[in-house]
């Protein structure tokens, strides 16, 4: 049973018997003496997609959900669904686009290192790696000697996501991107 202070984005907990996925956590630390740190957590109901918000103290205990985490590979989109294959048993799972709306932009055909969250033999969500490598397909020309300053410019990646990159990068270069914050991490 996880404590509120141990929650992370992507964790699944039971609230009133239903599975909810953590989408966002806001930590508030009051400055008064003896005050308790509060965690304002935004959840999405995995089954109904309903949003739910709740505040917890750091040592509040939440209920676990009986779920499995399996390594899966992304295969292809199929209408309003996306097809994943279990990397161990080679079974296939269909996941609705609504269930993985935040992760869809990062998926590429044949992508591995994805963790599927499975409840009662149904894949209900996925976890993608925190950092992925993409090619810059569109950006302003690189400026020589620009590495001395921390200025950035917009760049479009091969998956269509637009991020800010340092001025010295050019079209065709590979960059590592943080998938949670959508920010440039480093050259790949």
N, C-alpha and C positions, 0 to 999 in steps of 0.2 A: 504494500500500500504506500503510494508516494505521498510525500509531504508537499505542501504548496510551494515551499521554497526550492524544491527539486524539479518542479515542472519546467519543461522546455517546449518550444514550438514543435508540434508534430506528435506529442504524447497523447495517448488515448486513455480517458478515465470514464468511470460510470457515474452518472448523475441521475438520480431517481430511476435507476435500472437501465438507462439508455446510454449507448456509447457516444462520447463527445470527444472531438479532437481539439487540442489547444491550437489556436490560430495566432494569438498575440498575447504577450504578457507585459504589463506595465508595472514596474516596481516603484513604490512610493515609500521613502524613508523620512518620517517626520523628524524635525530637528529637536523636538522637546525631549527632555530626559525621560528615560523609561518608556518612551513610545515604541510601539511595535511596528515593524516593517509590514506594509500591506502589499499584496499582490493582486492587481486587478487583471483578471484573465478573461479573454474573449474566446469562446468555444463555438464550434459548429457541430450540430447533431449529425452524426455520420449517416443515419438512415433518412432523416427528413430534411436535412440541409438547413434547419432552423438555427439562427444565431442565438447565443446565450452569453450573458456577461455576469460575472460574480467576483466579489472581492474576498480574499482569504488572508488570514494571518500566516506568517511563515511556518508555524508548526501545525497548522490544520492538516488533517489527514483526509485524502480522497480515496475512493474505491477504485480498485483495478478492474480492467476489462479482460475477459478471457480471449486473448487474441494471439495469433501466431505471426511471426515476422519471417518471411521467406525471401531468399534472393530471387529476383525475377529479371527478365530481359524484355525490353520494349520491342514489339514486333511491328505494328502498323495501326493507323486509325481505321475504323470501320463505322462510318456514319457518325452517330452521336456517341459512339463507344471507342475505346482504345483497347487493343489486344496485347496482353503480356503473357510470357511463357515462364513457368517455374523452371529455374536453372538446375534444379536437382531432379525432379520427377518428370519434367517436360510436359506437364499439363498446362492448358491455356486458361486464362482468366479474361473476362470482359469487364471493363471498368467504365462507368459513364463519364463523359467529359466534365460534368458538373462536379463530380467527386474529386477530380484532380485539376481543377481549373487553374490553380496557382502554379502547378508544375508543368502544364502542357507545353509552354513556350520553350522549356529546356529539353524536351524529349526529342531524340533523333532515332531513326530506324536502326534497330540492332543494338541500341544502347544497353549496356550492362551496369552493374554496381547499383541497381535500384533495389530497394527493400519493399516488398508488398506486405501490407497489413491485412490479415485474413481473419474474419470472424465468421464462424459457422460455415466454412468452406467457400465463402464469398470474399473476394478482394474488395475492400471498402476504401482503401487509400494507398498512397505510395510515399516513400521517402526517397528523395534523390540526393546525390552527394552534395556537400556544402560548396565545393568548388568544381567547376567544369571548364574545359578549354574550348574556345571558339575562335574562328577567323574573323578579322575585321574586313567587312565587305565594302564599307563606305565611310569615308572621313575626309577632312581637309588634309592637304599635303603636310607631311612632317616638316618640322623646322629644325635645321641643324643647330646644335648647341642649346636646344631647348631643355635639356635634361637638368640644367642648373636651376630652373625655376619649377614650381609646383603647379603651373597653370595647366588646365585641362581643356579638351575640346570634345564635342559629341562625336560618337562613332556608332555605326550600325553593325551588328554582328551577323554571322551567317544564319542565325536562327530568327533574325528580324528584331531582336531586342536592341534598344538604343541605350548606351551607357556613356559615362564620361571617362576619357582616357587621357594620359599625358600627351602633350603636344608633339613629342618626338616619334610617336607611333605612326605607321603608314598602313595603307590598304594591303591586305595579304598577310599581315603579321598575326601570329597566334597569341591570344591573351587568356589568362586565367581569370575567371569571373566568380564572385561570391553569389550563389544562387538565392540566398536569403535576402541580401541587401541590394542585389543587382549593381554591385560596384566592382570596378577593376581591382584586381589583386596584384598581378605581376605579368610579365611576359612569360609565355610558356616555352 
